[in-house]
Amino acid sequence: MRPRPPVNGRGIFSGTGLIVTALAATVVALLVPLWSYADRQDDPASASVLSARTVTTPYGPLSAQDRDFVTKVRLAGLWELPAGELAQRKGTTPAVRTAGRHLVDGHTSLDAHVRTVATQLGIALPNEPNEQQKQWLATLDTAEGQDFDRQFAGLLRLAHGRVFSLVAQIRAGTQNSLVRDLADDANATVLDHIKVLEATGYVDFAALARDLAASASPVPTPSEVDPSAAVPVEPSAAAPSASPGETVSLPPATSSPPPDTNSP
């Protein structure tokens, strides 16, 4: 009997065999990553850190940076408004007294705004300046004559220069509409104060450049705030505006104005 000739196209190297092999390899490639991840567990610590840093609000996500900014706006007013009152009383030139009035008017309005935002977002605000800010106020309180004018212009211009860059950073990156509005208000207020402080003629720009490059910041981070001075905000009437020549004290954070129900 003649031997049977081999049949071409059979076995694993046939057309059908190649297709089946390719499909099997694809299935394995898809399943291997699933098997490797199945043995992994989510890190609950990472999830909790994320949730602690950013929270959901009706006005958009509220990040840790947003909350820090709201706190810093309040802290700035807690010492800059009293400094403005001192300038109104002790300034030796009309320009210094005008700068003091701008600080009083601007921070009275901005403080009312920040307390409204804090109420709506549930952020606890400090109720008094921190120790460094108290030292600056003490320096201004004891200074007299042109020494007061120089100290006032130098300290306040430095503080506003640092805050100005922070406002821009927050305004550019925040996803929260209330924080955006507060940053807009703070930007206009701080820029106005920078201009009137420079108009006093007492700003030493060379010293200012050195101080701005230094690591110390006139506006502390929330970790530097005395926890005993931080209190939850509660609704109350808005702060009164100041007329020229008047001295107006910042109302405490515990008497925040009521939330604006018309806000987005």
C-alpha positions as CSV (number, residue, x, y, z in Angstrom):
1,M,0.0,0.0,0.0
2,R,1.3,3.4,-0.9
3,P,1.9,5.7,2.1
4,R,-0.6,8.4,2.6
5,P,0.8,11.9,1.7
6,P,0.8,14.5,4.6
7,V,-2.1,16.9,4.7
8,N,-1.0,20.5,4.5
9,G,-2.4,23.2,6.9
10,R,-3.0,20.9,10.0
11,G,-1.6,21.2,13.5
12,I,-0.6,24.3,15.5
13,F,1.0,25.9,12.6
14,S,-2.0,25.7,10.4
15,G,-4.1,28.9,9.8
16,T,-6.7,27.9,12.4
17,G,-4.1,26.9,14.9
18,L,-2.4,30.3,14.6
19,I,-5.6,32.1,15.2
20,V,-6.5,30.1,18.3
21,T,-3.0,30.6,19.7
22,A,-3.2,34.3,19.1
23,L,-6.6,34.5,20.9
24,A,-5.3,32.5,23.8
25,A,-2.3,34.8,24.2
26,T,-4.6,37.8,24.1
27,V,-6.8,36.4,26.9
28,V,-3.7,35.7,29.0
29,A,-2.4,39.2,28.5
30,L,-5.8,40.6,29.7
31,L,-6.1,38.3,32.7
32,V,-2.6,38.6,34.1
33,P,-3.0,42.3,35.2
34,L,-6.3,41.5,36.8
35,W,-4.8,38.6,38.7
36,S,-1.9,40.8,39.9
37,Y,-4.2,43.6,41.1
38,A,-6.6,41.2,42.7
39,D,-4.0,40.4,45.4
40,R,-3.5,44.1,46.2
41,Q,-5.6,46.0,48.7
42,D,-6.5,49.7,48.6
43,D,-4.5,51.8,51.0
44,P,-7.1,53.3,53.4
45,A,-4.5,55.7,54.8
46,S,-4.1,57.3,51.4
47,A,-7.8,57.6,50.9
48,S,-8.3,59.2,54.3
49,V,-5.5,61.7,53.6
50,L,-7.1,62.7,50.3
51,S,-10.5,63.2,51.9
52,A,-9.0,65.1,54.8
53,R,-7.3,67.5,52.4
54,T,-10.2,68.2,50.0
55,V,-13.8,68.1,50.9
56,T,-16.9,68.5,48.7
57,T,-19.1,71.6,49.2
58,P,-22.1,73.1,47.4
59,Y,-19.6,75.7,46.0
60,G,-17.1,73.3,44.6
61,P,-14.2,71.2,46.1
62,L,-12.5,72.9,49.1
63,S,-8.8,72.0,49.3
64,A,-6.4,72.4,52.2
65,Q,-4.9,75.3,50.4
66,D,-8.3,77.0,50.2
67,R,-8.8,76.6,53.9
68,D,-5.3,78.0,54.7
69,F,-6.0,81.0,52.5
70,V,-9.3,81.8,54.2
71,T,-7.5,81.6,57.6
72,K,-4.7,83.8,56.4
73,V,-7.0,86.5,55.1
74,R,-8.6,86.6,58.6
75,L,-5.2,86.7,60.3
76,A,-4.0,89.6,58.0
77,G,-6.9,91.7,59.1
78,L,-6.5,91.0,62.8
79,W,-3.2,92.9,62.9
80,E,-3.3,95.1,59.8
81,L,-6.6,96.9,60.7
82,P,-5.2,97.9,64.2
83,A,-2.0,99.0,62.5
84,G,-4.1,101.2,60.2
85,E,-5.8,102.7,63.3
86,L,-2.4,103.5,64.7
87,A,-1.3,105.2,61.5
88,Q,-4.4,107.4,61.5
89,R,-3.6,108.6,65.0
90,K,0.3,108.7,64.9
91,G,1.2,109.3,61.3
92,T,3.2,112.5,60.8
93,T,2.2,113.1,57.2
94,P,-1.1,113.1,55.4
95,A,0.1,110.2,53.2
96,V,0.7,108.0,56.2
97,R,-2.6,108.8,57.7
98,T,-4.3,108.2,54.3
99,A,-2.6,104.8,54.1
100,G,-3.9,104.0,57.6
101,R,-7.5,104.9,56.6
102,H,-7.3,102.7,53.6
103,L,-6.1,99.8,55.8
104,V,-9.0,100.3,58.2
105,D,-11.6,100.6,55.5
106,G,-10.2,97.8,53.4
107,H,-9.8,95.2,56.2
108,T,-13.2,96.1,57.8
109,S,-14.9,95.2,54.5
110,L,-12.6,92.2,53.7
111,D,-13.1,90.8,57.3
112,A,-16.8,90.8,56.9
113,H,-16.4,88.9,53.6
114,V,-14.0,86.3,55.0
115,R,-16.3,85.6,57.9
116,T,-19.2,85.1,55.6
117,V,-17.2,82.7,53.5
118,A,-16.0,80.8,56.6
119,T,-19.6,80.5,57.8
120,Q,-20.7,79.0,54.5
121,L,-17.8,76.6,54.3
122,G,-17.7,75.6,58.0
123,I,-14.1,76.9,58.6
124,A,-13.0,77.9,62.1
125,L,-11.2,81.2,62.2
126,P,-8.7,82.6,64.6
127,N,-10.0,85.3,66.9
128,E,-6.9,87.3,67.7
129,P,-3.5,88.0,66.1
130,N,-0.7,85.4,66.6
131,E,2.3,86.2,68.7
132,Q,4.4,87.5,65.8
133,Q,1.7,89.9,64.8
134,K,1.3,91.1,68.3
135,Q,5.0,91.9,68.3
136,W,4.6,94.0,65.2
137,L,1.7,95.9,66.7
138,A,3.7,96.4,69.9
139,T,6.6,97.8,67.7
140,L,4.2,100.3,66.0
141,D,2.6,101.2,69.3
142,T,5.9,102.3,70.9
143,A,7.4,104.0,67.8
144,E,7.0,107.7,67.4
145,G,7.4,110.4,64.8
146,Q,9.2,109.5,61.5
147,D,10.3,106.2,63.1
148,F,6.7,105.2,63.3
149,D,6.1,106.2,59.7
150,R,9.1,104.1,58.5
151,Q,8.2,101.1,60.6
152,F,4.6,101.3,59.5
153,A,5.3,101.5,55.8
154,G,8.0,98.9,56.0
155,L,6.2,96.2,57.9
156,L,2.9,96.7,56.2
157,R,4.3,96.8,52.7
158,L,6.3,93.6,53.3
159,A,3.2,91.8,54.6
160,H,1.1,92.9,51.7
161,G,3.8,91.9,49.2
162,R,3.8,88.3,50.6
163,V,0.0,88.1,50.6
164,F,-0.3,89.4,47.1
165,S,1.6,86.4,45.7
166,L,-0.5,84.0,47.7
167,V,-3.8,85.6,46.5
168,A,-2.6,85.1,42.9
169,Q,-1.7,81.4,43.5
170,I,-5.1,80.6,45.1
171,R,-7.1,82.5,42.6
172,A,-5.4,80.6,39.7
173,G,-5.9,77.2,41.2
174,T,-9.0,77.0,43.4
175,Q,-12.1,75.1,42.3
176,N,-14.3,76.7,45.0
177,S,-16.5,79.6,43.8
178,L,-16.6,81.3,47.3
179,V,-12.8,81.2,47.6
180,R,-12.5,82.6,44.1
181,D,-14.8,85.6,45.1
182,L,-12.8,86.1,48.3
183,A,-9.5,86.0,46.3
184,D,-10.9,88.7,43.9
185,D,-11.8,90.9,46.9
186,A,-8.5,90.3,48.6
187,N,-6.6,91.0,45.4
188,A,-8.2,94.4,45.0
189,T,-7.8,95.3,48.7
190,V,-4.1,94.3,48.9
191,L,-3.2,96.1,45.7
192,D,-4.9,99.3,46.9
193,H,-2.9,99.0,50.2
194,I,0.4,98.4,48.4
195,K,-0.1,101.5,46.4
196,V,-1.0,103.8,49.3
197,L,1.9,102.4,51.4
198,E,4.3,103.1,48.6
199,A,2.9,106.6,48.3
200,T,4.0,107.4,51.8
201,G,7.6,107.6,50.5
202,Y,8.9,105.5,53.4
203,V,9.2,102.1,51.6
204,D,12.8,101.0,51.4
205,F,12.6,98.9,48.2
206,A,16.1,97.4,48.5
207,A,15.3,96.1,52.0
208,L,11.9,95.0,50.8
209,A,13.5,92.9,48.1
210,R,15.8,91.2,50.6
211,D,13.0,90.6,53.1
212,L,10.6,89.2,50.4
213,A,13.4,86.7,49.5
214,A,13.7,85.6,53.0
215,S,11.9,82.5,54.3
216,A,10.0,84.1,57.1
217,S,6.5,85.2,56.2
218,P,4.5,87.9,58.0
219,V,1.3,85.8,57.5
220,P,1.6,82.5,59.4
221,T,0.3,79.2,58.3
222,P,-2.6,77.7,60.3
223,S,-0.2,75.4,62.1
224,E,1.4,78.5,63.7
225,V,-2.0,79.8,65.0
226,D,-2.7,79.2,68.6
227,P,-5.4,76.6,68.7
228,S,-7.1,78.3,71.6
229,A,-7.6,81.3,69.5
230,A,-9.5,79.4,66.8
231,V,-13.2,79.3,67.3
232,P,-16.1,78.1,65.1
233,V,-17.8,80.9,63.2
234,E,-21.4,81.7,63.8
235,P,-23.8,84.0,61.9
236,S,-24.3,87.7,62.9
237,A,-24.6,91.1,61.4
238,A,-21.9,92.4,59.0
239,A,-19.2,94.6,60.3
240,P,-19.8,98.4,60.1
241,S,-17.8,100.4,57.7
242,A,-15.4,103.1,58.9
243,S,-15.5,106.7,58.0
244,P,-12.3,108.8,57.9
245,G,-10.9,109.5,61.3
246,E,-12.8,106.8,63.0
247,T,-11.2,103.7,64.7
248,V,-13.0,100.5,64.1
249,S,-12.1,97.2,65.8
250,L,-12.5,93.9,64.1
251,P,-15.5,91.9,65.3
252,P,-14.6,88.5,66.6
253,A,-14.8,85.4,64.4
254,T,-17.6,84.1,66.6
255,S,-19.9,86.8,65.2
256,S,-19.7,86.1,61.5
257,P,-22.4,87.6,59.3
258,P,-25.1,85.3,58.1
259,P,-24.5,83.2,54.9
260,D,-25.6,84.8,51.6
261,T,-28.4,82.7,50.4
262,N,-28.1,84.2,46.9
263,S,-24.6,82.9,46.5
264,P,-24.1,80.2,43.8
